[in-house]
Amino acid sequence: MTFPLGGIMPVGVGATSGVAGALTGVPQAQNSDGFAAVLASSIDGLQGAQKTADTLATQAATGDLKDVHDYMIASNEAALATEMVVTIKNKAVEAFNEIMRMPV
């Protein structure tokens, strides 16, 4: 399972984009590919990967699983997705703490 990340848009390209829109008071256009949308879709993907791994683990325990490789792949995908989300959370908290330490 892959988690697509949108590209970084240049600041100040249009009148309603980035910092230029914030400075001019013009409301910014709603962008569905923003950081919050990417983060939400990543968490949804994590939940899906964990649910798939749990389902395959149950099938393996009951003897209904036809291919053990499917379970191993799903388990590793869920573990990597969990690690990625935890790392993103840690970096966000670290950035917030760094911003709070800035002198005003």
FINU-106371 format. One record per residue (C-alpha): residue number from 1; x, y, z. Coordinates in steps of 0.1 Angstrom, whole numbers, plus 5000, padded with zeros to 4 digits. Layout:
<atoms>
NUM; X; Y; Z
...
</atoms>
This chain:
<atoms>
1; 5000; 5000; 5000
2; 5014; 5034; 4991
3; 5004; 5068; 5005
4; 5005; 5095; 4978
5; 5018; 5129; 4989
6; 5009; 5160; 4970
7; 5035; 5183; 4956
8; 5046; 5215; 4972
9; 5029; 5245; 4956
10; 5050; 5276; 4951
11; 5041; 5305; 4973
12; 5026; 5336; 4958
13; 5017; 5322; 4924
14; 4982; 5336; 4924
15; 4963; 5363; 4943
16; 4946; 5336; 4965
17; 4975; 5312; 4972
18; 4999; 5308; 5001
19; 5012; 5338; 5020
20; 5002; 5363; 4993
21; 4965; 5355; 4999
22; 4970; 5357; 5037
23; 4987; 5391; 5034
24; 4962; 5406; 5011
25; 4932; 5395; 5031
26; 4918; 5376; 5001
27; 4904; 5342; 5014
28; 4923; 5312; 5002
29; 4907; 5287; 4979
30; 4899; 5254; 4996
31; 4924; 5228; 4985
32; 4915; 5192; 4990
33; 4952; 5182; 4987
34; 4963; 5201; 5017
35; 4984; 5187; 5045
36; 4953; 5180; 5067
37; 4937; 5160; 5038
38; 4970; 5140; 5032
39; 4973; 5133; 5069
40; 4937; 5122; 5072
41; 4940; 5099; 5042
42; 4972; 5085; 5056
43; 4955; 5077; 5089
44; 4926; 5061; 5070
45; 4951; 5040; 5051
46; 4967; 5030; 5084
47; 4934; 5019; 5098
48; 4926; 4999; 5066
49; 4960; 4982; 5067
50; 4956; 4973; 5103
51; 4921; 4959; 5097
52; 4934; 4938; 5067
53; 4962; 4925; 5088
54; 4938; 4916; 5117
55; 4915; 4898; 5093
56; 4943; 4878; 5078
57; 4957; 4870; 5113
58; 4922; 4857; 5123
59; 4921; 4836; 5091
60; 4956; 4822; 5098
61; 4946; 4813; 5134
62; 4915; 4795; 5123
63; 4932; 4777; 5094
64; 4912; 4794; 5067
65; 4941; 4814; 5052
66; 4952; 4800; 5019
67; 4985; 4818; 5015
68; 5006; 4828; 5045
69; 5025; 4853; 5024
70; 4994; 4875; 5022
71; 4993; 4878; 5060
72; 5031; 4886; 5063
73; 5028; 4913; 5036
74; 4997; 4929; 5053
75; 5014; 4927; 5087
76; 5045; 4944; 5075
77; 5025; 4971; 5056
78; 5005; 4978; 5088
79; 5037; 4980; 5109
80; 5054; 5004; 5084
81; 5023; 5025; 5082
82; 5021; 5028; 5120
83; 5058; 5037; 5121
84; 5052; 5064; 5095
85; 5022; 5080; 5113
86; 5041; 5080; 5146
87; 5071; 5096; 5130
88; 5049; 5123; 5114
89; 5032; 5129; 5147
90; 5066; 5132; 5165
91; 5079; 5157; 5139
92; 5048; 5178; 5141
93; 5050; 5180; 5179
94; 5087; 5188; 5176
95; 5080; 5216; 5152
96; 5053; 5230; 5174
97; 5076; 5229; 5204
98; 5103; 5247; 5184
99; 5078; 5274; 5173
100; 5067; 5279; 5210
101; 5104; 5284; 5220
102; 5108; 5313; 5195
103; 5111; 5347; 5211
104; 5084; 5372; 5203
</atoms>
